């Protein structure tokens, strides 16, 4: 059955195109007002957002504020810098263009589509929306139906605080996504898995629609010997098991120097207990797997290698304990795809060249982590690997820095966002060249006889 909302997608897009043509969204004051409106809407519905995230993912309240509602920081950053971002920027011209001036004008793209994931279902919808609003676009939002409670609260908030001719939410499953992707947009922003990313890109190609694909991959975490072991263990434990490991930039597997492997594993055991108690299933600070399908996929990984921490699971609760596995083979299924759950394989190395070679044998990841105080080692890893981003001596925190563009490379994504990068993603940067009338040199005009030596000199 096709819902009324799905039947009205054409009308929603047409209304947004009409609204965009009025030019209202190009007004910087209007954009700032809408960002302030969005911030106030989030603050007003904080409790409902927290409850929705609890219902979908059993997400602890602190995690909800830190990783979801904390998107308010992105709004504040955009409001603070927007007037500067929207100003035309002067571009340099060479001496042979001495009578010209050049500028770059950022302008909005039009009507954009934002498709969000289920793992951080609020943040990863609102964060790109901030960029779309800041750049002066109209937007249609498609939250993940898997995180249904959060999808509903997003729809409720947007409907209450924004004209659907400006920002609208379309809820639903695959049918809704297919209907939206059959339409022409001026940009599509998608966060999710690589397989669906390929579908998005194929649909966008029909209209030559530009895309931003925020995907994922197996983000490695190298642990060298030159570290503060206690700090390293805490930061890895936090980055891996927050949101029950359902984080696109979570450390996917550890590459540990052989000489400290035992100490690291012993420390991880103690840290998991410190964070979540003797039985993490009873901890109020530990999330759950989003669905039975994802739970079943993760449980299959527990057959690989040797479980040395955790491994307990409860299908009825969709609970999988914080788990560390040793003695894994690179051919095991757990090393063949992104884990996206609370399972952490440990692989030892004796020489950093081994670790780098392993990383480079796989598709380029969204994040790479290195724990080391050795500056030469840091430089070598940075130079000899490729990833969407790198975080040294910490995990996941790079996502929270608005001044750092966030995005993947290769299989882990196309394009980036956050802060100015979000504004740029949803803008067209229009080049404008202007000549004056005070001088008109005739060297470029016909007839050309005798002018070639001068042209060669100018181009030489």
Buried (B, 14 or more C-beta within 10 A) or exposed (E): EEEEBBEBBEEBBEBBBEBBEEEEBBEBEBBBEBBEBBBEBBEEBEEBBBBBBBBBBBBBBEBBBEBBBBBBBBBBBBBEBBEEBBEEEEEEEEEEEEBEEBBEBBEBBBBBBBBBBBBBBBBBBBBBBBBBBBBBBBBBBBBBBBBBBBBBBBBBBBEEBBEBBBBBBBBBEEEBBEBBBEBBBBBBBBBBBBEBBEBBBEBBEEBEBBBBBBBBBBBBBBBBBEBEBEEBBBBBBBBBBBBBBBBBBBBBBBBBBEEBBEEBBEBBBEBBBEBBBEEBBEBEBBBBBBBEEBBEBBBEBBEBBEBBBBBBBEEEEBBBBBBBBBBBEEEBBBBEBBBBBBBBBBBBBEEBEBBBEBBEEBBBBBBBBBBBEBEEBBEBBBEEBBBBBBBBBBBBEBBBBBEBBBBBBBBBBBBBBBBBBBBBBBBBEEEEEEEEEEEEEEEEEEEEEEBEEEEEEEEE
